[in-house]
Amino acid sequence: MPTIAKRPGELLWFALLGAGMIAGAAAVVTVLIKGHGEVYNLTREIPWGILIATYVFFVVSSTGLCLVSSLGDVWGFEKFTVIGRRGHLVAILTLLTGFGTIAMELNHPLRLALYAIISPNFQSPIWWMGTLYGFYMCCLIVEFTSLMRGWTRTAFISGLAGFFAAITAHSNLGAVFGLLEARHFWYGSFLPIYFIVSALASGAALTALIVYFNHKARHIDLSPQYKEFMYTMGKLQALFLGILLFFVIWKLIPGLYGQPPEKYEATMALLTGPLAFNFWFFEMALGILIPLAIVANRRTRTVFGVMLASLLSTIGIFFMRYDLVIAGQMVPMREAEGSPSLLSYVPSVAEIAIVVGALATCLFLYTMAEKFFDLEGGHRH
């Protein structure tokens, strides 16, 4: 049986993860005892907060990991086979983490699951979201099990089904926002496509981070095969971040041109209002522009450069999710006399602790999986 922690660095890593999980567990217990209304800084006007944004972030990450990892096992691109087992494992873990996060947002998650089965509403995008992500999860589990056992045919079939399930489920997640006609900042056909593009950017970044830090943690150098994979991921990131920048620009233009009511105010909340720092520093600078400058330049597109660009873009993409969720709710739907033109929201300590706990739990499960599963397969150093 493998030793859990051999080095001081590993002990520190597990201590940090343990602290994060304890903080998250304490927040969960507080919510269960006191209730959502007492613990979360949510209101009737802004009912979706950082937990919804975190859920979107994790399921976006899962989709991106699945799409990128499938390039090797499903579509036959040899360079991507090195990430197959790890990519699909982390796709499962991030999806489960997303489910756990949104469960803490709901008052009665078990009741929701029950009535989704016995009384389905086929016209509800949220019902389809749960159903499609459930099917997607099943495909991921079957594919990962098949990869671990060497069942090539089963891995291909389940991987192909999972690939299209990921795209369908994730575009439907965009429809959960895009079909809300009352929320002008979200409404339209743009978000389902935007979510897919951002998922690809997330997947390229996370696969590079997985490879880099896995080797660093084990104090081994990257083999030529893994180095080539990192360079390839850098090129893909340049492509996906460039497309994402194009989409972000066109996401803003309809909100500015002609100053459409409510959509304009929400857009300005991003550009010059309460969310401006998040948008310009985290979304644009950290999330897109700096990483794009790194991976687009051949001299800086080194193994370390790709890792740095991946880390920055992952942080930035989290704030993209947060800003998208909050900006869409900041403009009151019914403006009463004397009410503010923009509503405000600041996550509570408990909400932040749950986010930290969710991330720590996901990282802990992956760390343990690295110790107990053979995730290399035929790709040895």
N, C-alpha and C positions, 0 to 999 in steps of 0.2 A: 504494500500500500504506500503511495507517495506521501512524503512529508509535506505538511501544509505550508510551513514557513521555515526555510533554511537559513536565510540571510537577514541581517538587521533591516535592510530595505524592505523585505517582504513583511516583516513584523510591523514596520511603520505603515505599510500599505494596508494591511488588514486592520490595524488600529484606526486608520482614517475611515475605512469603509464601515467598521463597526460603529464608530461615532456617528457617521451619517445615518446608518440604519436605526440606531437607537433614537436619534433625533426624530426621524420619520415615524418610528413606532410610537413615540411619546405624543406626537401630533395626532396620529390616527386615534389613539386612545382618548385624547382630549376631545376630538370631534365626536366620537361615539358617545361620550358622557354628556357633553354640553350641547351638541347639535351644531349643524352647519351655520345657522343664523348667528350663533354666539361666537363662533371661531373664525369664520371666513369673512373677509371684507367685501362680500358680494351684496348686491341690492336687487330690487325688482327691476331697476333700470339697466344695471349691468350684471346680469345673472351668470355670465361666463367669465372666468378669470384665468389665473395662471395655470390652474390644473388642466383646463381644456387646452390651453396652449401647449402644455407639456405633453398631453396625450397626443396632440397633432404632431409634435416634434418626434415622439418615439415611433409612431406608426409610419410617419414619413421616412424615418431612418430605416425601419424594417423593410418598407417597400423598396427603397433605394438599394439596400444590401441584397435583397432578393434579385432585383433586376441585374445588378452588376455581377453577382455571383453566378447567375444563370448563363452568363455569356460563355462560360467555360463548359459547364456540365450539360447545358441544353443546346446551345447554339454552336458548340464545337470550337471556340476560340481557345487555343491551347494555353496562351499566356494567363488566362483567368482560372485555369483549373487549380492553381495553387491556393486559391482562396475559397474553394468550394465548400469544404466542411465548416470552416470557421465562419464564412459569410452567412451560411444558412443557419448556423447555431445562433449567431448574434441577431439575425433577423427574427428568430423565434423569441429570444430573450427580450429584445426591444419591443416586440409586439405584446408580449405578456406584461411588460412594464407599463406600456400604454394602457392596457386593459385595467391594470391595478390602479393607475392614476385616475382614470375616468370613473372607476368604481367609487373612489373617495369623493368625487364631485357629485355623485348621485345620492339621493337620500335612501333609496331602496334598490340597489343594483340587482339583487336576487329577484325582486318582484318584476323588475324590467325584463330580465331574462325569461322568467316564467310566462309573462303575458306576451312576449315576442313569439313564443311557441304556440300558446293556446288561443291567442287572439291577435294574429298578425295584421298589420296595416300595410298592405302592399303599395300604397301611395306615399308612404313615409320614407324619405331618404335615410332617416336614422335607422329604421327597421332594416333597410337594405344594407346600411353600413355594418350593422352587427352581423347580419347573415353572411355577407360577402367576406368580411374579415374572419368569421368563423371558418368558412370554407378555405380561405387562404391559409389560416393557421393549420388546418388538417393537411393541406398540401405540403407546407413547410416541414411538418413533423415526419410525414411519410418520406419526403425527399431526403431529409437529413438522416433518417434511419437507414434508408437505402444506400446512401453514400458511405455510411459507417460500415455497412455489411457487404459492400461491394456488389449490390444488386443494380447493375448498370441500366437494364431495361426499365425497371421500376423507377429508378432515379430520374431517368429521362422523361417518362410519362408524367410523374408527379411534378417534376420541375417545370415541364411545359404548362401543365395545368396551373401551377403556382405562379408562373410568370404572368399569364393572362388574368388570373385571379387578383394578383397584386395591382395590375393596372386598372382593372375594373373597380376593385374596392377603393383604391386611392382616388380615382376620378370621382367616384360616388361621394367620398369624403368632401371633395371640393364642392359637390352639388349640395351637401348639407348646408353649406354657407351660401352658395350661389343661387339657390332657389328661394332664399328668404327675401321676398320682394320688399318687406318693410325695412330692411337694412340696406340702404342704397349703396353703401361702400362695398358690400359683398355681392350684391345682386348682379347676375349675368352669367354668361357661359365661359368667362375667362378663368375662374378659379380651378375648375377640374383639370384644365390643361396646365396651368401654372403649378399646381400641386405635383403633377408628374415630372415636370422639368426640375423643380426643386428637390424632388426625391432622388433623381439621378445625380444631382450635385451632392446631396447628402451621402448617397451610397458610395460614390467615388472617394469622397473624403474619409468616410469611416473605414472602408476597406484598407486604405493606405495607413490609417492610424493603427488598425489592428495588426497589420504586418510589422510596422515599425516598432511599436511598443512591446509586442510579443517577443521580438528578437532582443530588444534592450533588456527586458526583464530576465531573460535567460542568459544574458551576457554572451551572445554569439553574434557573429557577423552575418549579414545577409548573403545568401548564395547568389551567384550570377542570375539564376532564375527569378529570385525574389527582387533583386535589383532591377531587372528588366520590367518586372511587374510594377514596381514603384514608378519607374519612368513612364510607363504606359498610363498609369493612373494620373500622373501629372498632366499628360497631354489630354486625357479625358476631362480632367477638372478644368483645364483651360477652355475646352469646348463647352462644357456644361455651364460654367460660370459666365462665359460670354453670352450664351443663350439666356441665362437667368437675368443678367443685367438688361438685356433687350426686353424681357418680359416685365421687369420691375419698372422700366421707363414707361412702357405702354400701359402698365397698371395705373400709373399716376396721371398720364395725359387726359384720359376721359374724366377724371375728377377735377381737373383744372380748366379744361376747355369749356367755355360758356358758363362756368361756375354753377353746375347743376345743384339744386338744393340738397342739403344733407351730405351728398357725396363730396362736394367741395369742402365743406367744413371738416369732414373726417380726413380728407387728403391733406388739408392745411394743418391739422393736428399732428400729422406725421412730419410735415416739412418744416413748420415753424412753431408748432404748438408743444403741448406737454410731452409728446413722443419724439420730438425732433432729435434729441441726443441719441436715443435708441436707434433711430433711423439712420442718421448720418454717421455716427461712430460705429455702432455695432453692425447694423445691416449693410450699409454701403462700404465703409472703410474696412472693418474686420471681416465682414461676410463675403464681400465680392471684390472690391478694388485691389486691396493689398494681396490677397491670395492669387487673383488673376495676374497681377504684375509679376508675382514670383514664378508661377507655373508657365506663363507665356514666354518667359525669357529662358533660353537654353542654358545660359550660364548659371542661373539660380535654380533651375529645375533639377537639383540634385536630390539625393535621398532625403537629406535633412530639409531641404527646401520644400519638397512635396509634403513631408510631415508637417512642417510649420504652416504651410498654406491650408492643409487639411484641418488642422486644429483651429486656426482662425476662422475658417469658413463654417465649421461646425458650431462654434460659439455664435457667429453671426446669424446662422440659420435658426438657432433657437430664438433669438430676438425677432427674427422675421415672423415666426409663429406667434409670439407674444403680441407684437405690434398689430398683426393682422386681426387677431381675435379682439383686442381691446379697442383699436381704432374704429372698428365696425359698430361698436356700441356706445361710443362717446357722445354722439349727437342724439339728443332726446327725440323719440319718435313723436311725442306730443308735447310741444313746448307750452308750458303754463306761464302765466304772468309772474314775473319775478324769478323764474327758474334760470339756472346758468345755461349759457349757450353750449358749453361742453361739460359733460359729466366727468367725474374723476374716479380713478380706481388705483389703489396701492395694495399689493398682496399683503396679507397678514403674516405674522411670524409662523403660524401653523401651516399656512399654505406653502411658504418657502421651505419649511422643514419637510413637508411631504415630498416636494420636488427633489430636495437633497436626498431624502431617504430612498426615493424611487431610483435615482441615478446610482446611489451607493449599492442598492440591492442588485441592480442589473450588472454592475461591474463585479460585485462579489460572485454572482452566479457564473459569470464568464471566467473569472479567475479560477474558480473551482473546476469548471469544465476543462480548462487547459491542463489541470493536474490529473484528472481522472479519465479523460477521453483521448484517444489517438486522433488528433485533428490534422496531423500532417498527411496521413494516408501514404501515398507513394512518393510524396515530395519531401525528400530528406535533404539535409544540408551536407 
